[in-house]
Structures are given as C-alpha cells and as structure tokens.
Amino acid sequence: PFRTFPLALDVGSGRGYIAQHLTKETVEKLVQVDIAENALKNTVESEIPTVNVVADEEFLPFKEDTFDLVLSSLSLHWVNDLPRAFREIHQVLKPDGVFIGAMFGGDTLYELRCSLQLAELEREGGFSPHVSPFTAVSDLGHLLSRAGFNTLTVDTDEIQVNYPGLFEVMEDLQGKYVLCMGESNCSWNRKPLLHRETMLAAAAIYQEMYGNSDGSVPATFQIYYMIGWKFHESQARPAQRGSATVSLGDLAKIDGLLSRGKK
C-alpha cells in the first residue's frame, strides 16, 4: 500500500535538491540539515513545508525516535566518521522508519585519480590524494548493520559523463559540482597545488589511457543506493533456523520434479 511519511529528514540537504522531487502525498513535512549555512540560506522552493537546520551529520540535534523517514543524497562521503553518522540516523528514526540514501562509491573518478597519480609519480617522484576518499561497497552493508538497520538493500550504479579533457573535468568539479556533488578534495594531507607540468602530463595520460574515439574523455561516478529499516515488531522476520521443509540439495532435481508434475 501507498505510504505517507508525516515527518522526514534530509541529511546533507545542500540547497534542497531532494525537496524538489517530493510531493505532499509522500512527505507532509521535511527538515533539511546541512553543515553549510550558505547552502541552506539559498535553498530552492518546494511545495512541501520545510525547516532548515545548520548541523553536523555526525551530531544530529534531534530526539530519538523523531522521524518517519530519513533521506540523504550524495553527501555522506564528506562525513569524517561514517559509522557514527549511520548510528545518528538510526537513532533519530522512529521504529519502522526507513533510511533511504545514495552516496558516491569507490570507483568514482578513477580515471582522474589514476592520471594525476601517474603524472605526479613521473614528474615529482610521489603523489598525494587530490580527490576525496570513498567507501567500498563491501563495507557499506556491514556499517549499516552495525548501526542497527535491518532488512537492508544495497545496490550500485555507474554514470559516465564525457568531457573535452582533464581540465574541463577539474573545472566542473571545482565549480558547479562543489555544491551539489562535493568533489573538491577534503583530504587534510593533500598538496596545496599541482605544478603546471604535472597537470599537462596528467591531461596527456588521461587522454592516452581513457580517451574516447571522438577525442573526449570519460569521468565515472559510481553511486551506492541503500535502504535500511529500524526494527519494529510488525516487520516481517526470517524463519527460525531449521524450520525449512525443502532441502537445498533438492534444487538440482527441480527440473525433473517439474516435468514429472506436468505429466
């Protein structure tokens, strides 16, 4: 059946991109949280009543069991302590509340990272990170489970965007994507700048290793989608161990059993 969420929370909301795609039939009221005050001051309009709160995703200023739904879109890779952020989200959810999120995965911008590293090794004898670190999908389900979520769903997708070259990729990341995607570098041990010769070498490597036939270069964004529920007595549970009436060993005989039944 269709479900309406009386009170929802958008964690890392930015300028309110999720709110634009929600309706009153889905969410009755939305609280938008972001650590960037300027982003919240410039939120876009929505048909849903919204409240903006400046707060850190790792220290959500809400009581336990407050929200029916928590959303997060492409902001959690900025979090320093992801396990804590998941625990905070779980805590503010009501029992039978659901968390639906999307975040960038480990293969995001691998072409750019590889090209920069190879160029720095060649020209400067070493390299430092120039793109924010990302979580591996193999860790995501475990982190959600440890935070207390159940009935988990984790999926991955890849989006490829073509650019004229490396410089256009980096300009895009430092420009319009710095707000909505956050792909400027947040690593504390990064170098403050890249030498011109290194950048030119990286652009040549990018084109040589990953370039398309039309001269453009691809930039890959890997996205993890996750759904996790907070436990409630009404939720379906797995059957007790040993209660199965069919052996997995019989699966090899399934075709024979089915054909016999048709006869």
Salt bridges, closest charged atoms under 4 A:
GLU37 OE2 - LYS41 NZ 3.61
ASP65 OD1 - LYS230 NZ 2.79
ASP68 OD1 - LYS94 NZ 3.49
ASP96 OD2 - ARG3 NH1 3.59
GLU120 OE1 - HIS130 NE2 2.98
GLU120 OE2 - LYS191 NZ 3.29
GLU122 OE2 - ARG123 NE 3.08
GLU124 OE1 - LYS191 NZ 2.74
ASP172 OD1 - LYS176 NZ 3.93
GLU183 OE2 - HIS77 NE2 2.74
GLU233 OE1 - ARG237 NH2 2.42
ASP250 OD1 - LYS253 NZ 3.73
